[in-house]
Amino acid sequence: MPSSEKKTQSLHQRMLSDIQQLILTGAWAPGSRIPIEQELMKQYDCSRMTVSKVLTQLANARMIERRRRSGSIVSRPHAQSAVLTIPDIKSEVAALGLEYSFEILRKQRRRSSTEERAVLGVERSIPVLEIACCHFAGPRPFCLEQRIINLESVPEAGEESFEQMAPGTWLLHRVPWTLAEHRIRAAEADAEMARTLKIRAKSPVLTIERTTRSAEAATVTFVKLAYPADLHQLVATFSPPGAMPAENARFSRPE
């Protein structure tokens, strides 16, 4: 490979890596304008073609939006998930091309409250595990998970640390489920949601409340997921009666 070609490739990779890092770390926040082509050409001492290729690659990865006459801005991560499935939040974040992580905020083993008995469908007090967990897309909060696990249905959850695997992912891998009921609402962020998701109190959030039951018809878990309203949407794909079922799970950033 000629030396000039190697230099172009090296500049391309360096510029691409630098910009990706600035976006993923939040140094360039969603909606912020990135330097114009002439500034990038001067900074990296490269041709307009090299800059254009990098910006095109970032746009194809939906990390930036290129706008005529107004330059390029950092895209706002926006996930979509299927209504008729139980998606794994880690997979939702991975589909955005962002690094996933989570943090356990609260974990307490105790007896169920009256309200929890109602959502779990039991008439007597039972042992439960209460967990609050924040999921991150890159450095930014993506979802607040507030979960109650029925320890009579899943006793091993009481001994699990959830240090290596988030509660929802752990349950999907360990406990077969046969029935799930979703309740989807638009709501205002309460104090815990606002603090955890780093949004203003009473900001709009999309909440998904889900009760999951096992093959024995026992309730396994009740979970409430809260997403900032502008970062998530739910999608369902339907087929006419008698038709072949369509795929109903896909993760992407909407246009």
C-alpha distance (Angstrom), angle and dihedral (degrees) to the residues before:
residue distance angle dihedral
M1 . . .
P2 3.84 . .
S3 3.80 115.2 .
S4 3.83 92.4 -116.7
E5 3.81 89.8 54.5
K6 3.83 90.6 49.7
K7 3.79 90.3 49.9
T8 3.83 91.8 50.9
Q9 3.79 91.3 49.1
S10 3.80 91.5 48.2
L11 3.82 92.5 49.7
H12 3.78 90.6 47.0
Q13 3.81 92.8 52.4
R14 3.79 93.7 43.5
M15 3.78 94.0 49.4
L16 3.81 92.0 45.4
S17 3.81 92.0 48.8
D18 3.82 92.8 46.2
I19 3.81 94.2 51.6
Q20 3.79 93.8 43.3
Q21 3.80 89.6 52.4
L22 3.80 92.5 49.4
I23 3.81 90.4 51.9
L24 3.81 97.9 42.6
T25 3.80 93.8 48.1
G26 3.79 91.5 49.4
A27 3.81 93.8 -117.0
W28 3.80 84.6 124.6
A29 3.79 103.0 41.5
P30 3.83 124.8 -151.8
G31 3.78 109.7 -79.1
S32 3.79 95.0 22.7
R33 3.78 118.4 128.5
I34 3.80 117.4 -116.4
P35 3.82 122.7 -142.6
I36 3.79 115.4 -75.0
E37 3.80 119.9 -107.6
Q38 3.80 93.9 -99.1
E39 3.82 91.1 54.8
L40 3.80 92.1 49.7
M41 3.82 90.8 47.0
K42 3.82 89.5 53.7
Q43 3.82 94.2 43.5
Y44 3.81 94.7 50.6
D45 3.82 97.4 29.5
C46 3.78 91.6 -128.5
S47 3.79 141.6 126.2
R48 3.80 127.2 -84.8
M49 3.82 88.0 -114.2
T50 3.83 91.5 60.7
V51 3.81 91.8 49.0
S52 3.80 91.5 46.4
K53 3.82 91.9 52.0
V54 3.82 91.3 51.2
L55 3.81 93.2 48.4
T56 3.80 91.2 46.7
Q57 3.80 90.5 52.0
L58 3.81 91.1 49.4
A59 3.80 90.8 47.7
N60 3.82 91.8 49.7
A61 3.81 87.9 52.3
R62 3.83 87.0 50.3
M63 3.77 92.3 -124.1
I64 3.81 91.5 122.7
E65 3.79 136.7 22.1
R66 3.79 117.1 -136.0
R67 3.79 113.4 -147.2
R68 3.76 125.6 -172.2
R69 3.79 114.4 -112.0
S70 3.81 92.9 -4.8
G71 3.81 99.9 66.9
S72 3.80 128.5 -132.3
I73 3.80 128.9 -44.1
V74 3.80 132.7 -167.0
S75 3.79 111.0 -97.0
R76 3.77 121.3 -121.0
P77 3.82 109.4 -120.2
H78 3.80 106.6 -115.6
A79 3.77 121.1 179.2
Q80 3.75 128.7 -165.4
S81 3.77 126.6 -162.7
A82 3.77 136.0 -177.1
V83 3.78 119.0 -96.7
L84 3.79 94.4 -146.7
T85 3.80 98.4 55.1
I86 3.81 138.0 57.9
P87 3.81 100.9 -116.5
D88 3.78 122.1 -160.5
I89 3.81 109.6 -119.3
K90 3.80 90.3 -143.0
S91 3.82 88.4 59.2
E92 3.81 91.0 48.6
V93 3.80 90.6 55.6
A94 3.82 93.3 43.4
A95 3.81 89.1 53.5
L96 3.80 87.8 60.4
G97 3.80 90.7 56.2
L98 3.80 91.3 -115.9
E99 3.79 131.4 127.9
Y100 3.81 112.9 -100.6
S101 3.78 126.7 -141.9
F102 3.79 137.4 152.2
E103 3.78 139.8 -158.1
I104 3.80 128.2 -153.4
L105 3.80 106.1 -133.0
R106 3.78 99.5 178.4
K107 3.82 136.2 4.7
Q108 3.78 122.0 177.4
R109 3.78 132.8 164.7
R110 3.83 112.1 -150.4
R111 3.81 146.1 124.6
S112 3.79 119.2 -66.1
S113 3.79 121.1 -97.9
T114 3.81 124.0 -130.7
E115 3.81 90.7 -101.1
E116 3.81 91.8 49.2
R117 3.79 92.3 50.2
A118 3.79 88.0 55.8
V119 3.83 95.2 52.1
L120 3.82 91.7 42.3
G121 3.80 91.5 49.2
V122 3.81 96.9 -125.3
E123 3.79 127.8 129.2
R124 3.79 100.2 -152.3
S125 3.78 135.7 51.8
I126 3.81 112.0 -84.3
P127 3.82 134.2 179.1
V128 3.80 112.1 -94.2
L129 3.78 138.3 177.0
E130 3.79 115.2 -133.8
I131 3.81 115.1 -156.7
A132 3.79 132.6 177.5
C133 3.79 116.0 -168.7
C134 3.80 134.1 176.1
H135 3.81 118.3 -148.2
F136 3.81 119.7 -155.4
A137 3.81 133.5 -153.7
G138 3.77 102.5 -157.0
P139 3.81 106.4 -42.0
R140 3.81 94.9 -28.3
P141 3.82 128.2 90.6
F142 3.81 109.6 -107.0
C143 3.80 105.9 175.3
L144 3.80 140.7 -0.1
E145 3.81 113.3 -139.6
Q146 3.81 118.4 -161.4
R147 3.81 109.8 -177.8
I148 3.80 141.1 176.5
I149 3.83 117.0 -162.4
N150 3.80 121.2 -161.2
L151 3.81 103.3 -128.7
E152 3.79 91.8 -163.7
S153 3.82 87.9 62.4
V154 3.81 96.1 37.0
P155 3.83 108.0 22.1
E156 3.83 93.1 165.1
A157 3.82 89.6 65.5
G158 3.79 88.3 72.0
E159 3.81 90.7 65.6
E160 3.81 96.6 41.2
S161 3.81 117.2 106.9
F162 3.84 94.9 -159.8
E163 3.80 88.5 -147.7
Q164 3.81 94.7 128.2
M165 3.79 100.8 31.9
A166 3.80 131.4 31.6
P167 3.82 116.6 -115.7
G168 3.80 96.1 -109.2
T169 3.80 93.3 48.8
W170 3.81 91.0 45.6
L171 3.81 91.5 52.9
L172 3.81 92.9 47.5
H173 3.81 89.5 54.2
R174 3.79 97.8 41.7
V175 3.81 109.7 32.6
P176 3.83 123.2 51.9
W177 3.80 111.1 -139.3
T178 3.79 129.2 -160.6
L179 3.80 105.2 -179.9
A180 3.80 133.9 33.0
E181 3.77 129.1 177.9
H182 3.81 120.1 -158.3
R183 3.77 127.6 -159.0
I184 3.80 112.5 -171.8
R185 3.78 120.5 -166.4
A186 3.78 142.4 166.8
A187 3.80 108.8 -130.4
E188 3.77 144.4 161.3
A189 3.78 118.5 -100.1
D190 3.77 112.1 -104.3
A191 3.80 121.5 -147.8
E192 3.83 95.7 -83.8
M193 3.81 93.5 45.2
A194 3.80 92.6 48.6
R195 3.81 93.4 46.9
T196 3.81 94.2 46.7
L197 3.81 98.3 41.3
K198 3.83 91.7 41.4
I199 3.79 93.8 -125.6
R200 3.79 131.6 124.6
A201 3.79 118.5 -82.1
K202 3.81 111.3 -95.1
S203 3.81 91.5 20.9
P204 3.82 111.9 146.1
V205 3.80 115.9 -90.7
L206 3.78 133.1 179.6
T207 3.80 110.0 -128.7
I208 3.78 126.9 -164.9
E209 3.79 117.3 -167.0
R210 3.78 113.0 -167.6
T211 3.78 133.1 -178.0
T212 3.81 115.2 -164.6
R213 3.82 126.1 -162.8
S214 3.79 131.1 -165.0
A215 3.81 130.6 -132.8
E216 3.81 88.7 -87.9
A217 3.85 88.5 58.5
A218 3.79 90.0 -115.1
T219 3.80 116.2 138.0
V220 3.79 109.7 -109.4
T221 3.78 101.8 -176.3
F222 3.78 147.1 -14.9
V223 3.78 117.5 -147.8
K224 3.78 136.4 -179.3
L225 3.80 115.9 -158.3
A226 3.79 120.1 -167.6
Y227 3.82 122.5 -165.2
P228 3.82 127.1 179.6
A229 3.80 100.9 -100.0
D230 3.80 95.8 -121.1
L231 3.81 94.9 51.3
H232 3.78 102.9 58.9
Q233 3.77 142.6 39.7
L234 3.80 133.7 -179.8
V235 3.78 122.3 -130.3
A236 3.80 131.4 -167.6
T237 3.80 125.5 -172.7
F238 3.81 117.5 -156.8
S239 3.79 135.5 -167.1
P240 3.82 127.5 -157.7
P241 3.85 115.4 -100.0
G242 3.78 110.0 -76.9
A243 3.78 94.5 16.2
M244 3.77 124.2 119.7
P245 3.82 109.3 -85.9
A246 3.77 114.1 -103.1
E247 3.76 126.2 -135.1
N248 3.78 107.3 -88.8
A249 3.76 103.9 -177.9
R250 3.75 123.6 74.5
F251 3.80 131.1 140.7
S252 3.77 122.5 -152.7
R253 3.75 145.3 121.5
P254 3.80 110.4 -89.0
E255 3.77 116.2 -124.6
